[in-house]
Amino acid sequence: MIKASDIMTKDVATIRSSATVAEAIKLMQERGWRGLIVDRRHEQDAYGIITETDIVYKVIAFGKDPNQMRVHEIMTKPCITVNPDLGLEYIARLFADHGLVRAPVIQGTLLGIISLADILAQRTLIEQPQSVVWEQDIQTATRQARSICAEAGVTSQACLAAWNAVDEIQSEAAHQQAKKLLKTAFEEYCEEFPETMRSRMLDNFCSG
């Protein structure tokens, strides 16, 4: 699964909230950035963000002097942040729900920044939809489970563990795609080998 840490831009700098908007514009132009993270005043403080949209809509559109205005006057703080382990679909959903164009990636400290462009740059999403990837993962895990059960026995702990892994993948896929599972791969397998279901029920009973 593609995560925020895989696609984020690590080349990111911060700017003080007390800096002028003109300083922010200069830094953006020098680095070719379209947004800046506003640094925290102390460790318990939240990060902020200032974007080119903020500058255009809140400064230039009103004829205000960027040399006189401060970053803290137009920034968004606290800003919505992204966990580096967040999956790509969840990131896209977060951006859609909040109308985001970019957001900092933070886990304790600032790690990078992620934008709509970073998401759209993932060509695999176009060439191979995530639903297809999930289906491939499920099929692979199912084949592995069947192979393990054939070798270790349909009532073995190894067999049950393998099907538990398949269940987890199917459940996560159904959750991300907002689908209801009518029948799991394990249930289909148990139609062939009913003793496997009895073994799982006994295992669950004995484990509490």
Secondary structure by P-SEA (a helix, b strand, c coil): ccccccccccbbbbbbccccaaaaaaaaaaacccbbbbbbccccbbbbbbcaaaaaaccccccccccccccccccccccbbbbccccaaaaaaaaaaccccbbbbbcccccccccccccccccccccccaaaaaaaaaaaaaaaaaaaaaaaccccaaaaaaaaaaaaaaaaaaaaacccccccaaaaaaaacaaaaaaaaaaaaaac
